[in-house]
Amino acid sequence: MRPYRIMLADDHVLVRKGIRRILQEQVDLTVVGEAGDGLELLELLQGDTPDLVILDISMPRLRGLEATKKIKELHPQVKVLILTMHRDQEYLTRAMSDGADGYILKEDADLSLYSAIETIRRGQTFISPILSS
């Protein structure tokens, strides 16, 4: 099976590097790019189309929800996993209506990131266990 190609977008470099390091532990996952905001992410997507984008909601220039909507318009085959600190039901509802394939809380990611990716990879929707209960 070919590696599942992932692009990361978060305005905190430390968060991106940490996620990259975690994902590189899996032989079937590869990080193909990183962006610090939504506009930079859309620029990266012009040159390379990953299987999955993992992005934060709170980013400068173009926020994650707006970026999700734009990604789905321009690259409908690209899956989107929102990785955020926002527990608010309103954010979850908006992310899903904008086309996100998953929504995971950063506080839950250490235990659920791989299962979120695998669930989305199988064509299903993933919602953080903390929020789905």
N, C-alpha and C positions, 0 to 999 in steps of 0.2 A: 504494500500500500504506500502510495506517495505521501510525503509529509503534508500535514495540514498547515497551510500558510496563514500566518496571523500578523496583523498590523496593530500597533498600540498607539493610543492617543490619550495623553494626560499631561496637564501643564506642570506636574511635578516630576522632574527628572528622576529623582530617587524612586518614586513609585514605578515609573516605566522600567528602570533598570532592575528593580526587584521582580516585577512580573516577568520580564525577559529571562532573568536567571531561573525563576521557578519553571517557566515553560521549557527552557532548554534542557531540563532534566528528562523530558519525555522525547524519545527518539522519533516519534511520529508527528511532533509539532515543531514548527520553525517560525521564528519571528523575522519578517521580511522588511519591517520598517517601523519607525517611531515618529510621532508628531507631538508637538507641544500645545497645539490648539486645533480647532476644527478646520480652519482655512488651510493650515499646513497639511492636515490629513487629506483634504480634498485634492490638494496639489499632488501629494504622493500617489493618490489613487489614479491620477491621470497617466502615470507611468507604469504602475504595477497594480494588478488586481488580486488581492489576497482572497482566501476562502472566508476569513472572519476578521472583523475589526472589533477590538476591545477598546471602549472609550468611556471617559468620564463625562458626567453631565456638566460640571462646573469648570469651564475652560474659557480663556480669553478669546477675543475676536469672533469666534463662532462656537457657541455652546454645543454640548453633546447632543441635545435633542434636535436642534436645527440641523446639525451635521448628519444625524441619523436619517432624517427626512430626505436630505439632499443625496446621501449615499444610496438610499433605496430608489430615488428617482433616476440617478445616473448609472447605478450598478445594482440592479435588482437581485442579482445572483449572490451578492456579497452578504454574508450573515453579519449581524450586529449584536454584540453583547455589551450592555451598559454595565460598567463597574463603578459604583458610586457610594457615597456615604449617606445619600438621601433616602430615608426610610418612608417619606411621605407618600401616601397612596396616590396623590395627584401626579407626582413624578412618574410613578410606575405606570399609571393609566396612560399618561401622555406618551411615554416612551413606547409602549406597546402600540398605541394608535399611530405613532410616527413610523412604525415598521420594525422596531427592535425585535430580535429573536430571543433575547434573554435579558434578565435584569438581576444583577447580583450585588449585594452589599459588600463593601470593602472589609467590614468586620467579619464577614462570613466567608470571604474568598480563600483564606488559607485552607479551609476544609472543603469548599465547594467549587473552586475554580475548574479543576479537571472535569468534574461531573457536569458542570455547566457547558464546557466546551464540547464534551462528548455528546451531551443531549442535543445541542444545537447541530452538531455534525451529523447526527441521525435524522435531522429535519424536524425536531420537536422544539418546543418552547421551554425555556428554563426560567424559573423565578426563585429567588433566594428563599431557602427554607424558612428563614426568620419572617419573611413577608407572606409566604403562602399559607402559614398556619392561621 
